[in-house]
Amino acid sequence: MYYQKVVEGIFIERPNRFIARVLLPEGEVIAHVKNTGRCRELLIPGVRVYLEDHGENTLRKTRYSLISVWKKDMLINMDSQVPNAVAADALKRGLITELPETDLIKREKTFGDSRFDIYYESGQRRGFLEVKGVTLEEDGVARFPDAPTVRGTKHIMELIKAKEEGYEASILFLVQMEGPKYFEPNKSMDPGFADAVKLAKSRGVRVLAYDSIVTPNTIYIGKSLKK
């Protein structure tokens, strides 16, 4: 995933979950926050951030979008729209070693009452892949979610149904940074989601976790993490 134009700034504040005030060399700007999660441990006044610059002639409400933030010496991509694209690209290129080389990939495929991020076919094999972007890191451990997610739990239960109906079913936790060595569901934040992941794994759903190689203007899938 490549961002065409990126500028560095200093985070000032987040008046609401959709926008942030950021100081650029030429002055203060309003940026769209491409992540509606809490991100309280990331968006701290004074931290360095990167904005995607959409240009002066953009039809968007804001010229800039906040895409990544430094947490000490670790750059974290916090663009919640990017994990699906990163996962689809990795799947096409055979970089998710637990999944097969694919003949067909479709994004946003409906199954039951849910819409999974990726549907794939490989010969006679058919499967669904649900992708969750992870931005929470604590003491070298990446965790998801950073807020309760009823929708996320529903997706897990639907993956179990898909597996029971003969599809391959996987959930990929894409850690949007390089640094953590371990991933785990955030049971203290959402015990229901953590229990659903454990149940899914026992029913044959693949539970995958990969980190990411992140630069100011790129993000690509990295290596598999312990979980």
C-alpha positions in Angstrom: 0.0 0.0 0.0 1.5 3.3 -1.1 0.4 6.9 -0.2 1.1 9.4 -3.0 2.0 12.4 -0.8 2.7 12.4 2.9 3.7 15.3 5.2 4.9 15.3 8.8 3.3 17.2 11.6 2.8 17.5 15.3 -0.5 16.3 16.8 -2.3 18.9 18.8 -5.7 17.4 19.8 -8.6 15.3 18.6 -11.8 17.4 19.1 -13.9 14.3 18.1 -13.3 10.9 16.7 -13.4 12.1 13.1 -10.9 15.0 13.0 -7.6 16.1 14.5 -5.8 19.4 14.8 -2.2 19.1 13.5 0.6 21.6 13.3 2.5 21.6 10.0 5.4 23.9 9.2 3.1 26.3 7.4 0.6 26.3 10.2 -2.3 24.5 11.9 -4.6 22.2 9.8 -7.6 20.0 10.4 -7.1 16.4 9.3 -9.6 13.6 8.9 -8.7 10.7 11.3 -8.9 7.4 9.3 -9.6 5.4 12.5 -12.7 5.9 14.7 -11.1 3.8 17.5 -10.1 5.3 20.8 -6.3 5.3 20.1 -5.8 7.2 23.3 -2.3 5.7 23.8 -1.3 6.9 20.4 -2.8 10.4 19.9 -1.0 12.2 22.6 -0.5 16.0 22.3 3.0 16.7 20.9 3.6 13.3 19.1 4.9 13.3 15.5 2.3 12.2 13.0 2.1 11.7 9.2 -0.7 13.1 7.1 -1.8 12.0 3.6 -2.1 15.2 1.5 -4.9 14.9 -1.0 -4.0 18.2 -2.7 -5.5 21.7 -2.8 -8.1 20.8 -5.4 -9.6 17.9 -3.5 -13.4 17.7 -3.2 -13.0 16.2 0.3 -14.1 18.2 3.3 -10.5 18.1 4.6 -7.3 18.2 2.5 -5.4 16.0 4.9 -5.9 12.5 6.5 -4.0 11.3 9.6 -2.5 7.9 8.7 0.3 7.2 11.1 1.9 8.2 14.4 5.2 7.6 16.2 5.1 5.8 19.6 8.6 6.3 20.9 10.7 4.7 18.1 7.9 2.7 16.6 5.9 4.0 13.6 2.3 2.8 13.8 -0.1 3.0 10.8 -3.5 3.8 12.1 -5.5 3.9 8.9 -8.4 1.6 9.5 -9.1 1.4 5.7 -5.8 -0.1 4.8 -5.6 -3.6 6.4 -8.0 -5.1 3.9 -6.0 -3.9 1.0 -2.7 -5.0 2.5 -4.2 -8.5 3.2 -5.6 -8.8 -0.3 -2.3 -7.9 -1.8 -0.5 -10.3 0.4 -2.9 -13.1 -0.4 -2.4 -12.5 -4.2 1.4 -12.6 -3.7 1.4 -15.8 -1.6 2.8 -14.0 1.5 0.2 -15.4 3.9 1.9 -18.8 4.2 -1.1 -20.5 5.9 -3.4 -19.8 3.0 -3.3 -21.2 -0.5 -2.3 -19.5 -3.8 -5.5 -18.1 -5.1 -7.3 -18.2 -8.5 -9.9 -15.7 -7.5 -10.2 -12.9 -4.8 -13.3 -10.9 -4.1 -13.5 -8.1 -1.6 -16.6 -7.6 0.7 -18.4 -10.9 0.1 -21.7 -11.5 1.8 -22.3 -14.7 3.9 -25.3 -15.1 6.1 -25.9 -11.9 8.0 -22.3 -10.7 7.6 -20.0 -9.4 4.9 -16.5 -10.8 5.1 -13.5 -8.8 4.0 -12.1 -11.3 1.5 -13.5 -14.4 -0.4 -11.0 -16.6 -2.3 -10.9 -19.6 -4.5 -8.0 -22.0 -5.1 -8.9 -25.0 -7.3 -11.8 -26.7 -5.4 -11.1 -24.8 -2.2 -13.3 -21.8 -1.2 -12.7 -19.7 1.7 -13.4 -16.5 3.7 -10.8 -14.2 5.3 -11.8 -11.6 7.9 -9.2 -8.9 8.6 -8.8 -6.9 11.8 -6.4 -4.0 11.9 -4.5 -3.8 15.2 -3.0 -0.6 16.6 -2.8 -1.3 20.3 0.6 -2.4 21.7 1.4 -2.8 25.3 4.9 -3.9 26.5 5.7 -5.7 23.2 2.3 -7.4 23.0 -0.2 -6.5 20.3 -3.8 -6.7 21.3 -7.3 -6.4 19.7 -9.7 -4.8 20.2 -9.0 -1.5 21.9 -12.8 -1.1 22.6 -15.6 -3.5 22.9 -16.8 -4.8 19.5 -20.1 -6.6 19.2 -19.7 -6.5 15.4 -16.3 -8.2 15.6 -17.8 -11.0 17.7 -20.6 -11.5 15.2 -18.0 -11.9 12.4 -16.2 -14.6 14.4 -19.4 -16.5 14.9 -20.3 -16.2 11.2 -16.8 -17.6 10.3 -17.6 -20.7 12.4 -20.8 -21.1 10.4 -18.9 -20.8 7.2 -16.4 -23.5 8.3 -19.3 -25.8 9.2 -20.7 -25.3 5.7 -17.5 -26.5 4.1 -15.7 -23.2 3.5 -12.2 -22.5 4.7 -12.4 -19.8 7.3 -9.7 -17.5 8.7 -9.3 -14.4 10.7 -6.2 -12.3 10.2 -5.1 -9.8 12.8 -2.9 -7.4 10.9 -0.7 -5.6 13.4 -0.1 -2.2 11.8 3.5 -1.8 13.1 6.8 -3.7 13.3 8.0 -4.4 16.8 5.6 -6.6 18.8 6.6 -10.3 19.0 3.3 -11.6 20.2 -0.4 -11.1 19.6 -3.4 -11.9 21.8 -7.1 -11.1 22.0 -7.7 -8.3 24.4 -9.7 -10.2 27.0 -9.7 -7.5 29.6 -11.3 -5.1 27.1 -13.8 -7.5 25.5 -14.0 -11.0 27.1 -16.8 -12.0 24.7 -14.7 -11.4 21.7 -11.7 -13.2 23.2 -13.9 -16.2 24.0 -15.3 -16.2 20.4 -11.8 -16.3 19.0 -10.9 -19.2 21.3 -14.1 -21.1 20.2 -13.5 -20.4 16.5 -10.0 -21.8 16.8 -11.4 -25.0 18.4 -13.8 -25.3 15.5 -11.2 -25.2 12.8 -11.1 -21.5 12.0 -7.5 -20.3 11.3 -6.4 -17.5 13.6 -3.5 -15.7 12.1 -1.5 -12.7 13.2 1.1 -10.8 11.1 3.0 -7.6 11.7 3.5 -4.9 9.1 6.5 -3.1 7.6 5.6 0.6 8.0 7.2 3.7 6.6 5.8 7.2 6.4 4.2 6.5 2.9 3.9 2.7 2.8 2.6 -0.3 4.6 3.1 -4.0 3.6 2.5 -7.3 5.4 5.5 -8.5 7.5 6.0 -11.7 9.4 3.8 -14.1 11.3 3.6 -13.4 15.1 3.3 -15.8 18.0 -0.1 -15.9 19.5 
